[in-house]
Amino acid sequence: MTDLSPAALAVRDAAEKETDLDFRFAPAIAASALEAVADEVVPKEIEPANAFEEEGYVPGRLREQRQETRRKLLDIAAELRGDTPTETP
């Protein structure tokens, strides 16, 4: 595996420590878990046509912060898989 960021290393090391499976699978398992977290905790948001009518719409800076968090999680997952991140917020 290529050089990983400190965040990706921490996730990989934790996954390797905690899994009973072959350590070679730990990065893929961790990447899948991070993708699930991103989808559940900070789902991709599409700005509605009329934001004032859409229930649950998060406006402005908070929306940007949430999508930045999502991007970071997905970037770490992609790094663990050895992929280049492709999704943009």
KEDREN-471100 format. One record per atom (N, C-alpha, C, O): x, y, z; residue in three letters; atom name. Coordinates in pm, whole numbers, plus 50000, padded with zeros to 5 digits. Atoms other than C-alpha are relative to their C-alpha. Layout:
BEGIN
      c1      c2      c3   residuo   atomo
       X       Y       Z       ALA      CA
...
// end
This chain:
BEGIN
      c1      c2      c3   residuo   atomo
   50085   49883   50000       MET       N
   50000   50000   50000       MET      CA
   50090   50123   50000       MET       C
   50194   50125   50065       MET       O
   49921   49878   50010       THR       N
   50128   50347   49917       THR      CA
   49996   50076   50132       THR       C
   49928   50037   50226       THR       O
   50000   49916   49881       ASP       N
   50199   50617   50172       ASP      CA
   49858   50048   50028       ASP       C
   49789   50096   49939       ASP       O
   50133   49958   49959       LEU       N
   49884   50693   50366       LEU      CA
   50008   50124   50088       LEU       C
   50109   50148   50154       LEU       O
   50009   49884   49913       SER       N
   49776   51011   50540       SER      CA
   49991   49951   50145       SER       C
   49959   49834   50169       SER       O
   50013   50040   49860       PRO       N
   49782   51009   50921       PRO      CA
   49860   49948   50034       PRO       C
   49846   49853   50111       PRO       O
   50137   50045   49973       ALA       N
   49402   50974   50926       ALA      CA
   49977   49859   49947       ALA       C
   49922   49774   50016       ALA       O
   50018   50132   50060       ALA       N
   49404   50676   50690       ALA      CA
   50083   49894   50075       ALA       C
   50037   49782   50094       ALA       O
   49918   50092   49922       LEU       N
   49689   50514   50885       LEU      CA
   49933   49963   50131       LEU       C
   49933   49846   50171       LEU       O
   50068   50026   49873       ALA       N
   49497   50549   51210       ALA      CA
   49882   49906   49981       ALA       C
   49862   49814   50061       ALA       O
   50115   50087   50028       VAL       N
   49187   50390   51058       VAL      CA
   50047   49860   49965       VAL       C
   49994   49761   50016       VAL       O
   49949   50132   50040       ARG       N
   49385   50109   50896       ARG      CA
   50056   49924   50120       ARG       C
   50027   49805   50138       ARG       O
   49941   50066   49884       ASP       N
   49580   50035   51214       ASP      CA
   49893   49952   50098       ASP       C
   49904   49842   50153       ASP       O
   50109   50040   49910       ALA       N
   49261   50028   51423       ALA      CA
   49926   49880   49943       ALA       C
   49890   49788   50016       ALA       O
   50072   50111   50064       ALA       N
   49091   49798   51172       ALA      CA
   50083   49871   50009       ALA       C
   50029   49764   50034       ALA       O
   49914   50118   49993       GLU       N
   49390   49562   51166       GLU      CA
   50005   49945   50142       GLU       C
   50009   49824   50162       GLU       O
   49993   50041   49860       LYS       N
   49402   49555   51545       LYS      CA
   49871   49932   50044       LYS       C
   49875   49836   50122       LYS       O
   50129   50045   49950       GLU       N
   49031   49490   51590       GLU      CA
   49936   49886   49920       GLU       C
   49838   49828   49965       GLU       O
   50065   50104   50081       THR       N
   48956   49240   51313       THR      CA
   50065   49864   50023       THR       C
   50186   49854   50046       THR       O
   49951   50136   49991       ASP       N
   48989   48865   51339       ASP      CA
   50029   49944   49861       ASP       C
   50080   49833   49847       ASP       O
   49976   50044   50137       LEU       N
   49009   48843   50960       LEU      CA
   50145   50024   49961       LEU       C
   50218   50092   50033       LEU       O
   49867   49978   50054       ASP       N
   49326   48836   50757       ASP      CA
   50026   50150   49991       ASP       C
   49943   50224   49940       ASP       O
   49970   49857   49995       PHE       N
   49497   49174   50801       PHE      CA
   49996   50067   49863       PHE       C
   49978   50188   49855       PHE       O
   50006   49941   50134       ARG       N
   49502   49224   50423       ARG      CA
   49862   50055   49967       ARG       C
   49849   50142   49881       ARG       O
   50136   49955   50025       PHE       N
   49126   49274   50432       PHE      CA
   49961   50121   50085       PHE       C
   49859   50184   50057       PHE       O
   50035   49892   49907       ALA       N
   49129   49535   50711       ALA      CA
   49979   50134   49929       ALA       C
   49881   50201   49959       ALA       O
   50025   49871   50065       PRO       N
   49171   49840   50483       PRO      CA
   49868   50004   49923       PRO       C
   49798   50105   49926       PRO       O
   50126   50003   50076       ALA       N
   48879   49734   50261       ALA      CA
   49880   50003   50094       ALA       C
   49780   50068   50066       ALA       O
   50109   50001   49902       ILE       N
   48660   49665   50564       ILE      CA
   49984   50139   50060       ILE       C
   49873   50189   50073       ILE       O
   50004   49866   49943       ALA       N
   48751   50000   50716       ALA      CA
   49945   50100   49900       ALA       C
   49867   50188   49936       ALA       O
   50050   49910   50104       ALA       N
   48685   50178   50385       ALA      CA
   49849   49986   49986       ALA       C
   49778   50086   49975       ALA       O
   50144   50023   50009       SER       N
   48341   50020   50361       SER      CA
   49927   50059   50119       SER       C
   49819   50117   50104       SER       O
   50062   49943   49880       ALA       N
   48263   50122   50718       ALA      CA
   49996   50152   49991       ALA       C
   49895   50213   50027       ALA       O
   49998   49855   50013       LEU       N
   48368   50482   50650       LEU      CA
   49897   50049   49898       LEU       C
   49832   50151   49919       LEU       O
   50100   49962   50099       GLU       N
   48150   50496   50340       GLU      CA
   49859   49990   50058       GLU       C
   49774   50075   50030       GLU       O
   50131   50014   49936       ALA       N
   47854   50369   50542       ALA      CA
   49977   50114   50099       ALA       C
   49867   50168   50107       ALA       O
   50012   49888   49906       VAL       N
   47922   50630   50810       VAL      CA
   49967   50129   49925       VAL       C
   49879   50204   49965       VAL       O
   50025   49879   50079       ALA       N
   47936   50905   50547       ALA      CA
   49855   50004   49952       ALA       C
   49790   50109   49959       ALA       O
   50137   50003   50051       ASP       N
   47604   50794   50399       ASP      CA
   49896   50019   50110       ASP       C
   49793   50081   50087       ASP       O
   50097   49992   49891       GLU       N
   47430   50768   50737       GLU      CA
   50008   50130   50079       GLU       C
   49906   50186   50117       GLU       O
   49982   49884   49913       VAL       N
   47577   51061   50928       VAL      CA
   49997   50132   49924       VAL       C
   49936   50229   49968       VAL       O
   49996   49877   50081       VAL       N
   47644   51318   50657       VAL      CA
   49969   49965   49855       VAL       C
   50057   49968   49769       VAL       O
   50036   50041   50136       PRO       N
   47450   51209   50348       PRO      CA
   50023   50114   49900       PRO       C
   50022   50231   49936       PRO       O
   49983   49901   50105       LYS       N
   47510   51383   50019       LYS      CA
   49871   50081   49990       LYS       C
   49762   50025   49981       LYS       O
   50117   49912   50004       GLU       N
   47279   51682   50008       GLU      CA
   49989   50066   49864       GLU       C
   50087   50114   49807       GLU       O
   50032   49931   50123       ILE       N
   47117   51818   49698       ILE      CA
   49917   50121   50039       ILE       C
   49815   50107   50107       ILE       O
   50075   49880   49965       GLU       N
   47002   52176   49731       GLU      CA
   49866   49997   49927       GLU       C
   49861   49988   49805       GLU       O
   50132   50004   50064       PRO       N
   46627   52177   49671       PRO      CA
   49972   50128   49922       PRO       C
   50033   50233   49947       PRO       O
   50036   49884   50080       ALA       N
   46471   52412   49418       ALA      CA
   49948   50113   50088       ALA       C
   49980   50230   50067       ALA       O
   50053   49900   49908       ASN       N
   46285   52589   49696       ASN      CA
   50038   49956   50141       ASN       C
   49965   49879   50204       ASN       O
   49945   50044   49873       ALA       N
   46492   52550   50013       ALA      CA
   49906   50026   50117       ALA       C
   49911   49954   50216       ALA       O
   50088   49966   49889       PHE       N
   46227   52709   50232       PHE      CA
   49884   49901   50013       PHE       C
   49820   49896   50118       PHE       O
   50110   50096   49995       GLU       N
   45974   52438   50147       GLU      CA
   50048   49859   50031       GLU       C
   49967   49772   50066       GLU       O
   49946   50135   49981       GLU       N
   46204   52138   50186       GLU      CA
   50030   49975   50147       GLU       C
   50114   50042   50207       GLU       O
   49977   50032   49860       GLU       N
   46188   51985   50532       GLU      CA
   50137   49936   50017       GLU       C
   50176   49848   49940       GLU       O
   49869   50057   49972       GLY       N
   46529   51908   50677       GLY      CA
   50114   50062   49922       GLY       C
   50228   50020   49936       GLY       O
   49895   49935   50076       TYR       N
   46719   52135   50440       TYR      CA
   50093   50077   50093       TYR       C
   50047   50151   50180       TYR       O
   49899   49931   49919       VAL       N
   47044   52262   50595       VAL      CA
   50064   50109   49913       VAL       C
   50133   50078   49817       VAL       O
   49950   49891   50084       PRO       N
   47135   52607   50459       PRO      CA
   50145   50039   50027       PRO       C
   50202   50008   50131       PRO       O
   49877   49926   49984       GLY       N
   47459   52791   50403       GLY      CA
   50121   49926   50053       GLY       C
   50152   49815   50010       GLY       O
   49871   50046   49949       ARG       N
   47776   52736   50601       ARG      CA
   49991   49863   50065       ARG       C
   50082   49782   50049       ARG       O
   50014   50131   49937       LEU       N
   47645   52440   50801       LEU      CA
   49998   49890   49893       LEU       C
   50058   49784   49912       LEU       O
   50005   50097   50111       ARG       N
   47569   52258   50475       ARG      CA
   50140   49978   49944       ARG       C
   50178   49864   49917       ARG       O
   49863   50010   50051       GLU       N
   47921   52332   50351       GLU      CA
   50088   49919   50096       GLU       C
   50168   49837   50052       GLU       O
   49921   50074   49901       GLN       N
   48073   52201   50675       GLN      CA
   49965   49851   49998       GLN       C
   50053   49766   50005       GLN       O
   50043   50140   50005       ARG       N
   47867   51882   50659       ARG      CA
   50057   49930   49876       ARG       C
   50105   49817   49885       ARG       O
   49950   50062   50122       GLN       N
   47970   51818   50300       GLN      CA
   50152   49988   50001       GLN       C
   50207   49896   49940       GLN       O
   49855   50012   49984       GLU       N
   48336   51885   50384       GLU      CA
   50034   49879   50086       GLU       C
   50130   49807   50059       GLU       O
   49980   50118   49916       THR       N
   48311   51623   50659       THR      CA
   49977   49873   49919       THR       C
   50054   49778   49929       THR       O
   50028   50115   50086       ARG       N
   48154   51380   50412       ARG      CA
   50116   49975   49905       ARG       C
   50159   49861   49888       ARG       O
   49889   50014   50095       ARG       N
   48430   51449   50159       ARG      CA
   50123   49941   50068       ARG       C
   50190   49855   50011       ARG       O
   49884   50051   49928       LYS       N
   48700   51384   50420       LYS      CA
   49986   49851   50030       LYS       C
   50081   49775   50014       LYS       O
   50023   50142   49974       LEU       N
   48545   51052   50521       LEU      CA
   50017   49916   49874       LEU       C
   50081   49812   49876       LEU       O
   49991   50075   50125       LEU       N
   48513   50941   50161       LEU      CA
   50141   50002   49943       LEU       C
   50183   49905   49878       LEU       O
   49861   49995   50043       ASP       N
   48867   51056   50083       ASP      CA
   50085   49897   50074       ASP       C
   50169   49830   50013       ASP       O
   49926   50100   49922       ILE       N
   49004   50840   50365       ILE      CA
   49964   49860   49952       ILE       C
   50052   49775   49937       ILE       O
   50043   50131   50051       ALA       N
   48796   50545   50241       ALA      CA
   50067   49970   49866       ALA       C
   50116   49859   49844       ALA       O
   49937   50020   50131       ALA       N
   48928   50593   49887       ALA      CA
   50149   49974   50015       ALA       C
   50205   49890   49945       ALA       O
   49857   50019   49976       GLU       N
   49283   50618   50018       GLU      CA
   50028   49858   50049       GLU       C
   50124   49795   50006       GLU       O
   49984   50136   49950       LEU       N
   49243   50290   50206       LEU      CA
   49982   49896   49890       LEU       C
   50047   49792   49891       LEU       O
   50023   50091   50112       ARG       N
   49114   50124   49890       ARG      CA
   50107   50013   49891       ARG       C
   50119   49928   49803       ARG       O
   49900   49975   50103       GLY       N
   49399   50270   49687       GLY      CA
   49940   50069   49879       GLY       C
   49999   50068   49770       GLY       O
   50069   49931   50109       ASP       N
   49153   50469   49476       ASP      CA
   50024   50150   50010       ASP       C
   50070   50201   50112       ASP       O
   50001   49854   50001       THR       N
   49144   50832   49379       THR      CA
   49857   50043   50029       THR       C
   49763   49994   49966       THR       O
   50137   49954   49972       PRO       N
   48847   51014   49530       PRO      CA
   49935   50056   49875       PRO       C
   49997   50129   49798       PRO       O
   50069   49954   50120       THR       N
   48585   51081   49265       THR      CA
   49878   50086   50033       THR       C
   49836   50166   49950       THR       O
   50121   49926   49967       GLU       N
   48285   51226   49450       GLU      CA
   50035   50141   50044       GLU       C
   50132   50162   50118       GLU       O
   49986   49864   49952       THR       N
   48256   51598   49497       THR      CA
   49873   50037   50072       THR       C
   49765   49992   50034       THR       O
   50121   49965   49925       PRO       N
   48018   51751   49748       PRO      CA
   49903   50082   49919       PRO       C
   49797   50119   49968       PRO       O
// end
